[in-house]
Amino acid sequence: GAVVSQHPSWVICKSGTSVKIECRSLDFQATTMFWYRQFPKQSLMLMATSNEGSKATYEQGVEKDKFLINHASLTLSTLTVTSAHPEDSSFYICSARDLLAGVYEQYFGPGTRLTVT
Amino acid sequence: DAKTTQPPSMDCAEGRAANLPCNHSTISGNEYVYWYRQIHSQGPQYIIHGLKNNETNEMASLIITEDRKSSTLILPHATLRDTAVYYCIVRVEEGTASKLTFGTGTRLQVTL
């Protein structure tokens, strides 16, 4: 089946620094990738949708200048949390849609746990 | 996309069938019903989806009522590894705007 990877699986950073999370589709081409955030004991919240080669579309309330998304190829999207603060600590999950599947299946990565100290 | 309503939690004995209900009374004609599950600290896993016919795969069965206002996910023989949060999601299929919006889900606890 389709596999989506994320790197790193967990990261600890100091307040004020930036951290980049990578999302890769390993065995398929993803025209669209999605970034979600999940706080403890809560559901996934969609942050943004990125299409290869174009600017990401952010959900209401998500700061585009703080959460930079780059989708430069059909297999890679990155999320950069800039000037991170402790309240940005969360579980970040990416998801990719398979172009060749013909249906709009979404495959999820294993997630990246970010802790800002 | 239509909203869904699920019970917050359910218990099921190992080996028994787990029946997880979902209400989606405002579903539109072009919206599909999707089920995903999330095991603790992992990314969501696709289970099954359907439009109006009942569907079955190696993981589960999906029963959709004739009026499409509700559905039931059935795990025929639940195991401890099926303990997870199960999400019922409805969404349109066409267009690049199609996206999965997660509700609160049902936390299924499978016990010995």
Chai-1 contact restraints between the chains, C-beta under 6 A:
chainA,res_idxA,chainB,res_idxB,connection_type,confidence,min_distance_angstrom,max_distance_angstrom,comment,restraint_id
A,S43,B,F102,contact,1.0,0.0,6.0,A-B,restraint_1
A,S43,B,T104,contact,1.0,0.0,6.0,A-B,restraint_2
A,L44,B,F102,contact,1.0,0.0,6.0,A-B,restraint_3
A,I93,B,G43,contact,1.0,0.0,6.0,A-B,restraint_4
A,Y104,B,E93,contact,1.0,0.0,6.0,A-B,restraint_5
A,Y104,B,S98,contact,1.0,0.0,6.0,A-B,restraint_6
A,Q106,B,L100,contact,1.0,0.0,6.0,A-B,restraint_7
A,F108,B,G43,contact,1.0,0.0,6.0,A-B,restraint_8
A,F108,B,P44,contact,1.0,0.0,6.0,A-B,restraint_9
A,G109,B,G43,contact,1.0,0.0,6.0,A-B,restraint_10
A,P110,B,Q42,contact,1.0,0.0,6.0,A-B,restraint_11
A,P110,B,G43,contact,1.0,0.0,6.0,A-B,restraint_12
A,G111,B,G43,contact,1.0,0.0,6.0,A-B,restraint_13
